[in-house]
Amino acid sequence: MATCKVKLNSIENVKNFVDALKSIDGNFELVSGKYVIDAKSIMGIFSLDLTRPLELRTDTEIPEGVVPFLA
């Protein structure tokens, strides 16, 4: 399992982040405190506190498409 911190501080960043993950096979989760959501879900991401970095967990390697969002 790989983890990293991502910062999604705008609507455009969230959209681009989800678009980058949708084309990649694998499970991706975003963690904020006690909440864990599917990182490919725009609605799920907007339910989190986006003022702080989020932890991205994946069962694969961290994809290159996520690099622009690293915190």
All heavy atoms as TSV, in Angstrom:
chain	resi	resn	atom	element	x	y	z
A	1	MET	N	N	0.848	-1.178	0.000
A	1	MET	CA	C	0.000	0.000	0.000
A	1	MET	C	C	0.888	1.233	0.000
A	1	MET	O	O	1.826	1.331	0.770
A	1	MET	CB	C	-0.923	0.004	1.216
A	1	MET	CG	C	-1.766	1.252	1.317
A	1	MET	SD	S	-2.903	1.266	2.694
A	1	MET	CE	C	-4.264	0.414	1.955
A	2	ALA	N	N	0.571	2.179	-0.871
A	2	ALA	CA	C	1.310	3.434	-0.954
A	2	ALA	C	C	0.433	4.564	-0.435
A	2	ALA	O	O	-0.784	4.549	-0.613
A	2	ALA	CB	C	1.721	3.700	-2.392
A	3	THR	N	N	1.056	5.545	0.199
A	3	THR	CA	C	0.322	6.709	0.693
A	3	THR	C	C	1.096	7.978	0.366
A	3	THR	O	O	2.322	7.952	0.239
A	3	THR	CB	C	0.090	6.646	2.215
A	3	THR	OG1	O	1.351	6.670	2.879
A	3	THR	CG2	C	-0.680	5.418	2.612
A	4	CYS	N	N	0.366	9.070	0.236
A	4	CYS	CA	C	0.973	10.386	0.073
A	4	CYS	C	C	-0.059	11.430	0.481
A	4	CYS	O	O	-1.238	11.120	0.646
A	4	CYS	CB	C	1.453	10.607	-1.360
A	4	CYS	SG	S	0.136	10.669	-2.586
A	5	LYS	N	N	0.381	12.654	0.651
A	5	LYS	CA	C	-0.510	13.761	0.995
A	5	LYS	C	C	-0.816	14.552	-0.270
A	5	LYS	O	O	0.077	14.822	-1.075
A	5	LYS	CB	C	0.141	14.694	2.021
A	5	LYS	CG	C	0.395	14.049	3.366
A	5	LYS	CD	C	-0.874	13.931	4.140
A	5	LYS	CE	C	-0.564	13.420	5.542
A	5	LYS	NZ	N	-1.760	13.293	6.333
A	6	VAL	N	N	-2.088	14.908	-0.444
A	6	VAL	CA	C	-2.501	15.722	-1.578
A	6	VAL	C	C	-3.263	16.946	-1.076
A	6	VAL	O	O	-3.880	16.923	-0.009
A	6	VAL	CB	C	-3.375	14.940	-2.580
A	6	VAL	CG1	C	-2.595	13.836	-3.243
A	6	VAL	CG2	C	-4.621	14.389	-1.931
A	7	LYS	N	N	-3.186	18.019	-1.851
A	7	LYS	CA	C	-3.889	19.258	-1.525
A	7	LYS	C	C	-4.862	19.557	-2.651
A	7	LYS	O	O	-4.462	19.721	-3.805
A	7	LYS	CB	C	-2.871	20.398	-1.372
A	7	LYS	CG	C	-3.469	21.705	-0.941
A	7	LYS	CD	C	-3.890	21.656	0.494
A	7	LYS	CE	C	-4.309	23.063	0.947
A	7	LYS	NZ	N	-5.062	23.044	2.153
A	8	LEU	N	N	-6.143	19.584	-2.334
A	8	LEU	CA	C	-7.198	19.855	-3.310
A	8	LEU	C	C	-7.958	21.084	-2.842
A	8	LEU	O	O	-8.973	20.988	-2.174
A	8	LEU	CB	C	-8.134	18.646	-3.430
A	8	LEU	CG	C	-7.464	17.329	-3.795
A	8	LEU	CD1	C	-8.452	16.180	-3.702
A	8	LEU	CD2	C	-6.852	17.403	-5.176
A	9	ASN	N	N	-7.441	22.257	-3.191
A	9	ASN	CA	C	-7.970	23.496	-2.619
A	9	ASN	C	C	-8.871	24.295	-3.553
A	9	ASN	O	O	-9.172	25.443	-3.269
A	9	ASN	CB	C	-6.828	24.368	-2.114
A	9	ASN	CG	C	-5.761	24.599	-3.168
A	9	ASN	OD1	O	-5.899	24.175	-4.301
A	9	ASN	ND2	N	-4.690	25.259	-2.791
A	10	SER	N	N	-9.293	23.704	-4.671
A	10	SER	CA	C	-10.241	24.402	-5.547
A	10	SER	C	C	-11.118	23.377	-6.269
A	10	SER	O	O	-10.774	22.197	-6.366
A	10	SER	CB	C	-9.498	25.259	-6.574
A	10	SER	OG	O	-8.873	24.451	-7.549
A	11	ILE	N	N	-12.214	23.854	-6.783
A	11	ILE	CA	C	-13.129	22.984	-7.527
A	11	ILE	C	C	-12.415	22.401	-8.741
A	11	ILE	O	O	-12.549	21.223	-9.052
A	11	ILE	CB	C	-14.397	23.761	-7.940
A	11	ILE	CG1	C	-15.197	24.150	-6.703
A	11	ILE	CG2	C	-15.250	22.955	-8.902
A	11	ILE	CD1	C	-16.329	25.119	-6.971
A	12	GLU	N	N	-11.645	23.231	-9.426
A	12	GLU	CA	C	-10.912	22.783	-10.615
A	12	GLU	C	C	-9.890	21.699	-10.253
A	12	GLU	O	O	-9.734	20.722	-10.988
A	12	GLU	CB	C	-10.220	23.968	-11.287
A	12	GLU	CG	C	-9.672	23.661	-12.648
A	12	GLU	CD	C	-10.764	23.356	-13.671
A	12	GLU	OE1	O	-11.898	23.826	-13.524
A	12	GLU	OE2	O	-10.464	22.646	-14.633
A	13	ASN	N	N	-9.203	21.856	-9.109
A	13	ASN	CA	C	-8.240	20.838	-8.666
A	13	ASN	C	C	-8.937	19.510	-8.389
A	13	ASN	O	O	-8.420	18.456	-8.738
A	13	ASN	CB	C	-7.492	21.294	-7.419
A	13	ASN	CG	C	-6.350	22.217	-7.731
A	13	ASN	OD1	O	-6.030	22.474	-8.889
A	13	ASN	ND2	N	-5.729	22.743	-6.689
A	14	VAL	N	N	-10.087	19.548	-7.758
A	14	VAL	CA	C	-10.828	18.319	-7.460
A	14	VAL	C	C	-11.229	17.629	-8.757
A	14	VAL	O	O	-11.045	16.412	-8.913
A	14	VAL	CB	C	-12.069	18.614	-6.579
A	14	VAL	CG1	C	-12.947	17.380	-6.457
A	14	VAL	CG2	C	-11.641	19.116	-5.209
A	15	LYS	N	N	-11.759	18.385	-9.708
A	15	LYS	CA	C	-12.170	17.820	-10.993
A	15	LYS	C	C	-10.985	17.190	-11.713
A	15	LYS	O	O	-11.067	16.053	-12.194
A	15	LYS	CB	C	-12.795	18.902	-11.859
A	15	LYS	CG	C	-13.253	18.421	-13.213
A	15	LYS	CD	C	-13.710	19.591	-14.082
A	15	LYS	CE	C	-14.026	19.180	-15.479
A	15	LYS	NZ	N	-12.936	18.570	-16.206
A	16	ASN	N	N	-9.865	17.898	-11.787
A	16	ASN	CA	C	-8.680	17.375	-12.472
A	16	ASN	C	C	-8.107	16.152	-11.766
A	16	ASN	O	O	-7.640	15.214	-12.414
A	16	ASN	CB	C	-7.617	18.460	-12.604
A	16	ASN	CG	C	-8.041	19.570	-13.542
A	16	ASN	OD1	O	-8.886	19.375	-14.406
A	16	ASN	ND2	N	-7.480	20.749	-13.352
A	17	PHE	N	N	-8.159	16.143	-10.442
A	17	PHE	CA	C	-7.669	15.014	-9.650
A	17	PHE	C	C	-8.498	13.760	-9.939
A	17	PHE	O	O	-7.959	12.693	-10.221
A	17	PHE	CB	C	-7.737	15.378	-8.163
A	17	PHE	CG	C	-7.303	14.289	-7.232
A	17	PHE	CD1	C	-5.967	14.010	-7.027
A	17	PHE	CD2	C	-8.244	13.533	-6.527
A	17	PHE	CE1	C	-5.566	13.014	-6.158
A	17	PHE	CE2	C	-7.859	12.540	-5.663
A	17	PHE	CZ	C	-6.509	12.279	-5.481
A	18	VAL	N	N	-9.813	13.901	-9.917
A	18	VAL	CA	C	-10.699	12.765	-10.183
A	18	VAL	C	C	-10.518	12.282	-11.619
A	18	VAL	O	O	-10.457	11.072	-11.872
A	18	VAL	CB	C	-12.172	13.125	-9.880
A	18	VAL	CG1	C	-13.115	12.041	-10.362
A	18	VAL	CG2	C	-12.358	13.359	-8.387
A	19	ASP	N	N	-10.415	13.197	-12.563
A	19	ASP	CA	C	-10.191	12.817	-13.966
A	19	ASP	C	C	-8.889	12.033	-14.122
A	19	ASP	O	O	-8.831	11.067	-14.885
A	19	ASP	CB	C	-10.166	14.052	-14.868
A	19	ASP	CG	C	-11.542	14.655	-15.085
A	19	ASP	OD1	O	-12.547	13.965	-14.804
A	19	ASP	OD2	O	-11.603	15.810	-15.536
A	20	ALA	N	N	-7.846	12.431	-13.392
A	20	ALA	CA	C	-6.557	11.731	-13.472
A	20	ALA	C	C	-6.670	10.306	-12.933
A	20	ALA	O	O	-6.048	9.384	-13.463
A	20	ALA	CB	C	-5.490	12.509	-12.700
A	21	LEU	N	N	-7.473	10.101	-11.900
A	21	LEU	CA	C	-7.598	8.774	-11.287
A	21	LEU	C	C	-8.554	7.853	-12.032
A	21	LEU	O	O	-8.377	6.632	-12.015
A	21	LEU	CB	C	-8.059	8.894	-9.833
A	21	LEU	CG	C	-7.079	9.500	-8.853
A	21	LEU	CD1	C	-7.691	9.509	-7.457
A	21	LEU	CD2	C	-5.760	8.757	-8.850
A	22	LYS	N	N	-9.561	8.404	-12.678
A	22	LYS	CA	C	-10.578	7.572	-13.332
A	22	LYS	C	C	-10.007	6.661	-14.409
A	22	LYS	O	O	-10.530	5.585	-14.646
A	22	LYS	CB	C	-11.681	8.437	-13.912
A	22	LYS	CG	C	-12.625	8.922	-12.845
A	22	LYS	CD	C	-13.905	9.393	-13.427
A	22	LYS	CE	C	-14.804	9.799	-12.272
A	22	LYS	NZ	N	-16.175	9.834	-12.601
A	23	SER	N	N	-8.930	7.074	-15.045
A	23	SER	CA	C	-8.357	6.270	-16.128
A	23	SER	C	C	-7.374	5.221	-15.618
A	23	SER	O	O	-6.805	4.479	-16.411
A	23	SER	CB	C	-7.659	7.191	-17.130
A	23	SER	OG	O	-6.585	7.860	-16.501
A	24	ILE	N	N	-7.190	5.141	-14.318
A	24	ILE	CA	C	-6.215	4.220	-13.727
A	24	ILE	C	C	-6.950	3.128	-12.962
A	24	ILE	O	O	-7.826	3.419	-12.133
A	24	ILE	CB	C	-5.260	4.973	-12.772
A	24	ILE	CG1	C	-4.557	6.098	-13.519
A	24	ILE	CG2	C	-4.254	4.018	-12.151
A	24	ILE	CD1	C	-3.831	7.053	-12.614
A	25	ASP	N	N	-6.592	1.880	-13.244
A	25	ASP	CA	C	-7.164	0.768	-12.482
A	25	ASP	C	C	-6.565	0.754	-11.084
A	25	ASP	O	O	-5.395	1.066	-10.897
A	25	ASP	CB	C	-6.866	-0.567	-13.167
A	25	ASP	CG	C	-7.683	-0.753	-14.437
A	25	ASP	OD1	O	-8.764	-0.146	-14.541
A	25	ASP	OD2	O	-7.235	-1.505	-15.309
A	26	GLY	N	N	-7.369	0.385	-10.119
A	26	GLY	CA	C	-6.893	0.281	-8.746
A	26	GLY	C	C	-7.832	0.987	-7.801
A	26	GLY	O	O	-8.732	1.724	-8.210
A	27	ASN	N	N	-7.616	0.745	-6.532
A	27	ASN	CA	C	-8.421	1.366	-5.484
A	27	ASN	C	C	-7.676	2.574	-4.933
A	27	ASN	O	O	-6.496	2.484	-4.601
A	27	ASN	CB	C	-8.697	0.376	-4.352
A	27	ASN	CG	C	-9.571	-0.761	-4.824
A	27	ASN	OD1	O	-10.498	-0.568	-5.584
A	27	ASN	ND2	N	-9.257	-1.962	-4.370
A	28	PHE	N	N	-8.384	3.685	-4.824
A	28	PHE	CA	C	-7.822	4.912	-4.285
A	28	PHE	C	C	-8.767	5.434	-3.214
A	28	PHE	O	O	-9.970	5.550	-3.453
A	28	PHE	CB	C	-7.649	5.963	-5.381
A	28	PHE	CG	C	-6.688	5.557	-6.459
A	28	PHE	CD1	C	-7.141	4.915	-7.597
A	28	PHE	CD2	C	-5.344	5.810	-6.321
A	28	PHE	CE1	C	-6.254	4.532	-8.595
A	28	PHE	CE2	C	-4.449	5.433	-7.313
A	28	PHE	CZ	C	-4.902	4.795	-8.443
A	29	GLU	N	N	-8.231	5.759	-2.054
A	29	GLU	CA	C	-9.018	6.291	-0.948
A	29	GLU	C	C	-8.404	7.597	-0.488
A	29	GLU	O	O	-7.183	7.746	-0.495
A	29	GLU	CB	C	-9.026	5.333	0.243
A	29	GLU	CG	C	-9.621	3.984	-0.037
A	29	GLU	CD	C	-9.472	3.027	1.136
A	29	GLU	OE1	O	-8.543	3.193	1.951
A	29	GLU	OE2	O	-10.292	2.107	1.203
A	30	LEU	N	N	-9.254	8.532	-0.091
A	30	LEU	CA	C	-8.802	9.756	0.549
A	30	LEU	C	C	-9.218	9.698	2.008
A	30	LEU	O	O	-10.347	9.332	2.333
A	30	LEU	CB	C	-9.413	10.988	-0.113
A	30	LEU	CG	C	-8.794	11.394	-1.441
A	30	LEU	CD1	C	-9.594	12.529	-2.071
A	30	LEU	CD2	C	-7.348	11.790	-1.277
A	31	VAL	N	N	-8.291	10.054	2.881
A	31	VAL	CA	C	-8.526	9.994	4.317
A	31	VAL	C	C	-8.398	11.389	4.910
A	31	VAL	O	O	-7.418	12.108	4.660
A	31	VAL	CB	C	-7.511	9.048	4.995
A	31	VAL	CG1	C	-7.764	8.973	6.488
A	31	VAL	CG2	C	-7.555	7.676	4.357
A	32	SER	N	N	-9.395	11.775	5.681
A	32	SER	CA	C	-9.381	13.039	6.418
A	32	SER	C	C	-9.917	12.748	7.806
A	32	SER	O	O	-11.124	12.531	7.983
A	32	SER	CB	C	-10.247	14.082	5.714
A	32	SER	OG	O	-10.276	15.288	6.453
A	33	GLY	N	N	-9.024	12.693	8.770
A	33	GLY	CA	C	-9.433	12.343	10.126
A	33	GLY	C	C	-9.976	10.932	10.164
A	33	GLY	O	O	-9.324	9.991	9.735
A	34	LYS	N	N	-11.215	10.780	10.615
A	34	LYS	CA	C	-11.823	9.450	10.701
A	34	LYS	C	C	-12.598	9.070	9.438
A	34	LYS	O	O	-13.137	7.980	9.344
A	34	LYS	CB	C	-12.750	9.371	11.912
A	34	LYS	CG	C	-13.954	10.281	11.830
A	34	LYS	CD	C	-14.824	10.149	13.067
A	34	LYS	CE	C	-16.028	11.069	12.954
A	34	LYS	NZ	N	-16.922	10.915	14.085
A	35	TYR	N	N	-12.649	9.976	8.464
A	35	TYR	CA	C	-13.413	9.736	7.242
A	35	TYR	C	C	-12.531	9.161	6.138
A	35	TYR	O	O	-11.441	9.651	5.874
A	35	TYR	CB	C	-14.064	11.024	6.748
A	35	TYR	CG	C	-15.010	11.605	7.758
A	35	TYR	CD1	C	-14.647	12.691	8.537
A	35	TYR	CD2	C	-16.263	11.044	7.963
A	35	TYR	CE1	C	-15.509	13.216	9.481
A	35	TYR	CE2	C	-17.132	11.554	8.904
A	35	TYR	CZ	C	-16.741	12.642	9.661
A	35	TYR	OH	O	-17.596	13.141	10.603
A	36	VAL	N	N	-13.031	8.117	5.485
A	36	VAL	CA	C	-12.349	7.479	4.359
A	36	VAL	C	C	-13.351	7.400	3.211
A	36	VAL	O	O	-14.434	6.850	3.378
A	36	VAL	CB	C	-11.862	6.053	4.728
A	36	VAL	CG1	C	-11.183	5.403	3.549
A	36	VAL	CG2	C	-10.955	6.084	5.941
A	37	ILE	N	N	-12.976	7.992	2.075
A	37	ILE	CA	C	-13.896	7.996	0.937
A	37	ILE	C	C	-13.170	7.518	-0.321
A	37	ILE	O	O	-11.944	7.510	-0.383
A	37	ILE	CB	C	-14.526	9.393	0.710
A	37	ILE	CG1	C	-13.462	10.463	0.440
A	37	ILE	CG2	C	-15.361	9.820	1.883
A	37	ILE	CD1	C	-13.387	10.809	-0.992
A	38	ASP	N	N	-13.942	7.156	-1.320
A	38	ASP	CA	C	-13.414	6.756	-2.620
A	38	ASP	C	C	-12.856	8.005	-3.305
A	38	ASP	O	O	-13.586	8.978	-3.518
A	38	ASP	CB	C	-14.535	6.137	-3.452
A	38	ASP	CG	C	-14.110	5.706	-4.839
A	38	ASP	OD1	O	-12.920	5.839	-5.185
A	38	ASP	OD2	O	-14.979	5.220	-5.582
A	39	ALA	N	N	-11.572	7.988	-3.668
A	39	ALA	CA	C	-10.934	9.155	-4.268
A	39	ALA	C	C	-11.413	9.434	-5.687
A	39	ALA	O	O	-11.115	10.487	-6.241
A	39	ALA	CB	C	-9.420	8.977	-4.255
A	40	LYS	N	N	-12.167	8.531	-6.277
A	40	LYS	CA	C	-12.702	8.740	-7.623
A	40	LYS	C	C	-14.105	9.348	-7.577
A	40	LYS	O	O	-14.751	9.493	-8.598
A	40	LYS	CB	C	-12.732	7.422	-8.390
A	40	LYS	CG	C	-11.342	6.864	-8.665
A	40	LYS	CD	C	-11.408	5.575	-9.442
A	40	LYS	CE	C	-10.036	5.005	-9.698
A	40	LYS	NZ	N	-10.082	3.772	-10.494
A	41	SER	N	N	-14.569	9.714	-6.396
A	41	SER	CA	C	-15.909	10.265	-6.204
A	41	SER	C	C	-15.835	11.769	-5.931
A	41	SER	O	O	-15.385	12.196	-4.865
A	41	SER	CB	C	-16.598	9.567	-5.032
A	41	SER	OG	O	-17.753	10.275	-4.644
A	42	ILE	N	N	-16.299	12.557	-6.893
A	42	ILE	CA	C	-16.286	14.019	-6.708
A	42	ILE	C	C	-17.144	14.411	-5.504
A	42	ILE	O	O	-16.719	15.214	-4.675
A	42	ILE	CB	C	-16.770	14.738	-7.978
A	42	ILE	CG1	C	-15.715	14.618	-9.073
A	42	ILE	CG2	C	-17.072	16.209	-7.706
A	42	ILE	CD1	C	-16.106	15.226	-10.392
A	43	MET	N	N	-18.329	13.840	-5.402
A	43	MET	CA	C	-19.216	14.181	-4.279
A	43	MET	C	C	-18.587	13.780	-2.951
A	43	MET	O	O	-18.700	14.502	-1.965
A	43	MET	CB	C	-20.584	13.517	-4.451
A	43	MET	CG	C	-21.375	14.055	-5.619
A	43	MET	SD	S	-21.655	15.831	-5.552
A	43	MET	CE	C	-22.787	15.924	-4.194
A	44	GLY	N	N	-17.923	12.632	-2.923
A	44	GLY	CA	C	-17.254	12.204	-1.700
A	44	GLY	C	C	-16.155	13.166	-1.292
A	44	GLY	O	O	-16.016	13.514	-0.118
A	45	ILE	N	N	-15.380	13.621	-2.253
A	45	ILE	CA	C	-14.280	14.555	-1.953
A	45	ILE	C	C	-14.828	15.852	-1.379
A	45	ILE	O	O	-14.283	16.390	-0.417
A	45	ILE	CB	C	-13.429	14.815	-3.207
A	45	ILE	CG1	C	-12.682	13.536	-3.606
A	45	ILE	CG2	C	-12.443	15.949	-2.966
A	45	ILE	CD1	C	-11.941	13.622	-4.921
A	46	PHE	N	N	-15.921	16.349	-1.940
A	46	PHE	CA	C	-16.488	17.606	-1.438
A	46	PHE	C	C	-17.100	17.462	-0.049
A	46	PHE	O	O	-17.401	18.466	0.592
A	46	PHE	CB	C	-17.495	18.187	-2.427
A	46	PHE	CG	C	-16.842	18.861	-3.594
A	46	PHE	CD1	C	-17.105	18.437	-4.878
A	46	PHE	CD2	C	-15.952	19.911	-3.416
A	46	PHE	CE1	C	-16.497	19.054	-5.964
A	46	PHE	CE2	C	-15.343	20.532	-4.488
A	46	PHE	CZ	C	-15.607	20.102	-5.769
A	47	SER	N	N	-17.256	16.252	0.452
A	47	SER	CA	C	-17.758	16.067	1.811
A	47	SER	C	C	-16.633	16.178	2.844
A	47	SER	O	O	-16.892	16.182	4.041
A	47	SER	CB	C	-18.458	14.712	1.949
A	47	SER	OG	O	-17.517	13.650	1.912
A	48	LEU	N	N	-15.386	16.257	2.378
A	48	LEU	CA	C	-14.229	16.336	3.271
A	48	LEU	C	C	-13.806	17.786	3.500
A	48	LEU	O	O	-14.183	18.683	2.751
A	48	LEU	CB	C	-13.053	15.557	2.673
A	48	LEU	CG	C	-13.276	14.068	2.427
A	48	LEU	CD1	C	-12.060	13.465	1.729
A	48	LEU	CD2	C	-13.562	13.340	3.724
A	49	ASP	N	N	-12.982	17.999	4.520
A	49	ASP	CA	C	-12.409	19.311	4.813
A	49	ASP	C	C	-11.243	19.531	3.852
A	49	ASP	O	O	-10.167	18.956	4.021
A	49	ASP	CB	C	-11.934	19.350	6.261
A	49	ASP	CG	C	-11.289	20.672	6.630
A	49	ASP	OD1	O	-11.321	21.611	5.808
A	49	ASP	OD2	O	-10.744	20.760	7.750
A	50	LEU	N	N	-11.438	20.372	2.852
A	50	LEU	CA	C	-10.412	20.591	1.831
A	50	LEU	C	C	-9.437	21.706	2.187
A	50	LEU	O	O	-8.585	22.059	1.377
A	50	LEU	CB	C	-11.083	20.884	0.483
A	50	LEU	CG	C	-11.989	19.782	-0.051
A	50	LEU	CD1	C	-12.616	20.194	-1.378
A	50	LEU	CD2	C	-11.232	18.469	-0.195
A	51	THR	N	N	-9.550	22.255	3.385
A	51	THR	CA	C	-8.614	23.297	3.800
A	51	THR	C	C	-7.293	22.704	4.274
A	51	THR	O	O	-6.310	23.431	4.413
A	51	THR	CB	C	-9.200	24.169	4.924
A	51	THR	OG1	O	-9.476	23.348	6.070
A	51	THR	CG2	C	-10.477	24.854	4.456
A	52	ARG	N	N	-7.276	21.408	4.504
A	52	ARG	CA	C	-6.052	20.734	4.958
A	52	ARG	C	C	-5.673	19.654	3.950
A	52	ARG	O	O	-6.527	19.144	3.223
A	52	ARG	CB	C	-6.275	20.089	6.329
A	52	ARG	CG	C	-6.565	21.113	7.412
A	52	ARG	CD	C	-6.687	20.483	8.768
A	52	ARG	NE	N	-7.901	19.645	8.800
A	52	ARG	CZ	C	-8.132	18.731	9.703
A	52	ARG	NH1	N	-7.278	18.503	10.656
A	52	ARG	NH2	N	-9.242	18.019	9.665
A	53	PRO	N	N	-4.394	19.271	3.922
A	53	PRO	CA	C	-3.997	18.169	3.027
A	53	PRO	C	C	-4.714	16.875	3.401
A	53	PRO	O	O	-5.026	16.624	4.568
A	53	PRO	CB	C	-2.495	18.036	3.270
A	53	PRO	CG	C	-2.068	19.350	3.803
A	53	PRO	CD	C	-3.250	19.866	4.600
A	54	LEU	N	N	-4.988	16.064	2.391
A	54	LEU	CA	C	-5.647	14.778	2.576
A	54	LEU	C	C	-4.640	13.667	2.311
A	54	LEU	O	O	-3.707	13.831	1.537
A	54	LEU	CB	C	-6.806	14.640	1.587
A	54	LEU	CG	C	-7.854	15.747	1.618
A	54	LEU	CD1	C	-8.785	15.615	0.425
A	54	LEU	CD2	C	-8.627	15.714	2.914
A	55	GLU	N	N	-4.852	12.536	2.951
A	55	GLU	CA	C	-3.981	11.379	2.716
A	55	GLU	C	C	-4.597	10.520	1.616
A	55	GLU	O	O	-5.746	10.123	1.702
A	55	GLU	CB	C	-3.831	10.556	3.993
A	55	GLU	CG	C	-2.932	9.356	3.817
A	55	GLU	CD	C	-2.804	8.527	5.074
A	55	GLU	OE1	O	-3.128	9.021	6.166
A	55	GLU	OE2	O	-2.391	7.372	4.956
A	56	LEU	N	N	-3.813	10.270	0.575
A	56	LEU	CA	C	-4.234	9.391	-0.511
A	56	LEU	C	C	-3.631	8.027	-0.268
A	56	LEU	O	O	-2.419	7.899	-0.098
A	56	LEU	CB	C	-3.771	9.938	-1.861
A	56	LEU	CG	C	-4.038	9.039	-3.073
A	56	LEU	CD1	C	-5.533	8.897	-3.324
A	56	LEU	CD2	C	-3.326	9.565	-4.303
A	57	ARG	N	N	-4.482	7.001	-0.231
A	57	ARG	CA	C	-4.027	5.612	-0.073
A	57	ARG	C	C	-4.374	4.844	-1.333
A	57	ARG	O	O	-5.466	5.004	-1.879
A	57	ARG	CB	C	-4.722	4.938	1.107
A	57	ARG	CG	C	-4.394	5.495	2.455
A	57	ARG	CD	C	-5.128	4.707	3.524
A	57	ARG	NE	N	-4.997	5.324	4.824
A	57	ARG	CZ	C	-5.744	5.018	5.863
A	57	ARG	NH1	N	-6.698	4.093	5.742
A	57	ARG	NH2	N	-5.557	5.613	7.012
A	58	THR	N	N	-3.458	3.999	-1.774
A	58	THR	CA	C	-3.700	3.197	-2.958
A	58	THR	C	C	-3.051	1.834	-2.810
A	58	THR	O	O	-2.066	1.688	-2.088
A	58	THR	CB	C	-3.187	3.902	-4.229
A	58	THR	OG1	O	-3.394	3.051	-5.345
A	58	THR	CG2	C	-1.722	4.250	-4.127
A	59	ASP	N	N	-3.618	0.844	-3.483
A	59	ASP	CA	C	-3.041	-0.499	-3.450
A	59	ASP	C	C	-2.025	-0.681	-4.577
A	59	ASP	O	O	-1.473	-1.755	-4.744
A	59	ASP	CB	C	-4.128	-1.572	-3.510
A	59	ASP	CG	C	-5.033	-1.441	-4.720
A	59	ASP	OD1	O	-4.835	-0.518	-5.526
A	59	ASP	OD2	O	-5.952	-2.272	-4.860
A	60	THR	N	N	-1.804	0.379	-5.364
A	60	THR	CA	C	-0.800	0.365	-6.426
A	60	THR	C	C	0.237	1.440	-6.121
A	60	THR	O	O	0.231	2.012	-5.041
A	60	THR	CB	C	-1.463	0.656	-7.799
A	60	THR	OG1	O	-1.988	1.983	-7.776
A	60	THR	CG2	C	-2.561	-0.339	-8.109
A	61	GLU	N	N	1.072	1.747	-7.094
A	61	GLU	CA	C	2.017	2.852	-6.933
A	61	GLU	C	C	1.279	4.177	-7.092
A	61	GLU	O	O	0.212	4.230	-7.697
A	61	GLU	CB	C	3.119	2.754	-7.979
A	61	GLU	CG	C	4.010	1.547	-7.824
A	61	GLU	CD	C	5.093	1.511	-8.891
A	61	GLU	OE1	O	5.269	2.502	-9.622
A	61	GLU	OE2	O	5.756	0.479	-8.978
A	62	ILE	N	N	1.869	5.249	-6.583
A	62	ILE	CA	C	1.285	6.570	-6.753
A	62	ILE	C	C	1.410	6.948	-8.232
A	62	ILE	O	O	2.509	6.992	-8.774
A	62	ILE	CB	C	2.005	7.620	-5.873
A	62	ILE	CG1	C	1.938	7.234	-4.384
A	62	ILE	CG2	C	1.431	9.008	-6.103
A	62	ILE	CD1	C	0.555	7.145	-3.808
A	63	PRO	N	N	0.291	7.205	-8.912
A	63	PRO	CA	C	0.347	7.509	-10.341
A	63	PRO	C	C	0.931	8.891	-10.630
A	63	PRO	O	O	0.822	9.806	-9.808
A	63	PRO	CB	C	-1.108	7.427	-10.787
A	63	PRO	CG	C	-1.913	7.558	-9.553
A	63	PRO	CD	C	-1.067	7.136	-8.406
A	64	GLU	N	N	1.528	9.038	-11.805
A	64	GLU	CA	C	2.121	10.321	-12.196
A	64	GLU	C	C	1.078	11.431	-12.279
A	64	GLU	O	O	1.404	12.587	-12.059
A	64	GLU	CB	C	2.827	10.185	-13.553
A	64	GLU	CG	C	4.151	9.484	-13.463
A	64	GLU	CD	C	4.906	9.554	-14.782
A	64	GLU	OE1	O	4.766	10.549	-15.517
A	64	GLU	OE2	O	5.634	8.587	-15.061
A	65	GLY	N	N	-0.151	11.085	-12.597
A	65	GLY	CA	C	-1.208	12.084	-12.697
A	65	GLY	C	C	-1.517	12.790	-11.382
A	65	GLY	O	O	-2.137	13.846	-11.372
A	66	VAL	N	N	-1.059	12.217	-10.279
A	66	VAL	CA	C	-1.317	12.794	-8.952
A	66	VAL	C	C	-0.230	13.793	-8.565
A	66	VAL	O	O	-0.448	14.639	-7.696
A	66	VAL	CB	C	-1.418	11.656	-7.911
A	66	VAL	CG1	C	-1.495	12.179	-6.501
A	66	VAL	CG2	C	-2.622	10.777	-8.209
A	67	VAL	N	N	0.905	13.756	-9.212
A	67	VAL	CA	C	2.053	14.600	-8.841
A	67	VAL	C	C	1.710	16.074	-8.712
A	67	VAL	O	O	2.132	16.722	-7.747
A	67	VAL	CB	C	3.234	14.370	-9.819
A	67	VAL	CG1	C	4.347	15.363	-9.592
A	67	VAL	CG2	C	3.748	12.942	-9.693
A	68	PRO	N	N	0.916	16.682	-9.614
A	68	PRO	CA	C	0.607	18.105	-9.460
A	68	PRO	C	C	-0.181	18.444	-8.184
A	68	PRO	O	O	-0.243	19.603	-7.787
A	68	PRO	CB	C	-0.239	18.443	-10.691
A	68	PRO	CG	C	0.045	17.366	-11.665
A	68	PRO	CD	C	0.392	16.149	-10.862
A	69	PHE	N	N	-0.766	17.444	-7.539
A	69	PHE	CA	C	-1.614	17.682	-6.372
A	69	PHE	C	C	-0.922	17.335	-5.046
A	69	PHE	O	O	-1.521	17.453	-3.988
A	69	PHE	CB	C	-2.911	16.870	-6.498
A	69	PHE	CG	C	-3.614	17.119	-7.791
A	69	PHE	CD1	C	-3.527	16.187	-8.822
A	69	PHE	CD2	C	-4.317	18.280	-8.013
A	69	PHE	CE1	C	-4.150	16.409	-10.038
A	69	PHE	CE2	C	-4.950	18.518	-9.229
A	69	PHE	CZ	C	-4.862	17.584	-10.243
A	70	LEU	N	N	0.321	16.901	-5.110
A	70	LEU	CA	C	1.040	16.531	-3.896
A	70	LEU	C	C	1.213	17.738	-2.985
A	70	LEU	O	O	1.509	18.839	-3.443
A	70	LEU	CB	C	2.399	15.914	-4.220
A	70	LEU	CG	C	2.362	14.563	-4.945
A	70	LEU	CD1	C	3.784	14.096	-5.240
A	70	LEU	CD2	C	1.613	13.534	-4.144
A	71	ALA	N	N	1.014	17.526	-1.701
A	71	ALA	CA	C	1.137	18.602	-0.718
A	71	ALA	C	C	2.568	18.720	-0.243
A	71	ALA	O	O	3.312	17.797	-0.206
A	71	ALA	CB	C	0.212	18.359	0.458
